[in-house]
Amino acid sequence: MIDAGWMTFQEDQPNVKTNLLANHGGGAVNAIESNRPRRSNPLTDVATPRRFIFEALQKGGVIPHGGREEDFCLLHPGELHNMETCLAVEELLQRMIDQGRLEVGDEGREE
């Protein structure tokens, strides 16, 4: 069978058992990722309205839905204060930023 060429003991394909570092062709770059240092921004430096951030977190299921569209503050339905000045909203969002659970950048609204 060996003489007829039907059977061989020589490896034709790369084999992990016989050659652990087989040649896989030339090196190539598949992806380049830009790494920016992660920094904890104070919420007071964020230009995005708190209501927009809060609604996005609600839509994503991070914060339970509460309040109605006509409420001034979604965290305190029926109250007359604004979300932009609500200390509880500020503390919640700042805590999420500090914990790394929320990152607000300046790349643009679509980011």
N, C-alpha and C positions, 0 to 999 in steps of 0.2 A: 504494500500500500504506500510506503514511503517512496520507494523507487518509481511508482506509477504517478506520484504527485498528489495522491488523494489525501494523504495525511502528512502533517508537518508539525514539528515541535518548536518552530521558530515563530516569535511574535511578529505579526504584521501591523498591529494596532498598538497605540500607547497603552501601557499596562501599569497600574498603580503598584502592583506587587513587585514587578521587576525593575521599574524605573519611576521612582517617586517624584522626580522633578522633570517630567517629560516636557519637551519643547512644545509650547502651545502657540507658536507663531510669534510675530513681533509684538512689542508692547503698544498699548493704545490707551488713550484717555477717554473714559466713558462719560464723565460728568465733572463739572467744576462748580463748586458751591461756595458762595460768598459767605464768610462767617463774620458777623458783626458781633462785637462784644455785647453781652447781655447786660443791660443796665436797668436799674429800677428808677423809672422817671417819677417825679412827684406829679400827682394828678393835676396840680395847679398849673403845670407847664403844658398840659395837653389841650390843644385847641378844639378837639372834637367835642361836641355837646354831650353832656352826661346822659341826657335822655336817649340820644342815638346809641351810645354804648350800652346802656341798660336794656333798650329794646332789642339790640343785637344779641345780648346775652340771654334774654328771654326767648328769642326765636331759636337760639341754639340749644335751649333746654338747660342752660347753666343756672339760671335764676328762674324760679317759678313765676308763671304769669300772674300778674296782679294789677289791679287798676284798670281804668278804661281810657280810651283815647282822649277824652275830655278832662281827665284828671291832671292837675298841675304836677303832682308827684306820683309816679307809679309805685313807689315803695310805701307811700302813705295815702291811699285812696281817700278822697273827700277832704283832705287838708288843702289849705290855700297857698302853701309855700311852693316855690319853684324847685325843680330837681337840681338846677345849677347851683342853688344855695343851700340845699339840704345836707346837713352834716352827716346824717346816717348814710346817704348815698355816697358821699365823699369817702367816708371811712370804709364802706364795703368795697368800693372800687379800688381804693388805695391798698387795702389789705390784699386784694386779689393780685394787684401789680407786684407788691412786695413778695408774695408767695410764688410768683412766676406763673400764675394761672391766667393772667391777662397781660397782654403786651399791646400797647397802643403806639404805633409808629407814625412817621410823617411821610410814608410812601404815597399816600393818596387814598381816597375813599374805597376804591376797588380792592385794595390790599386788605 
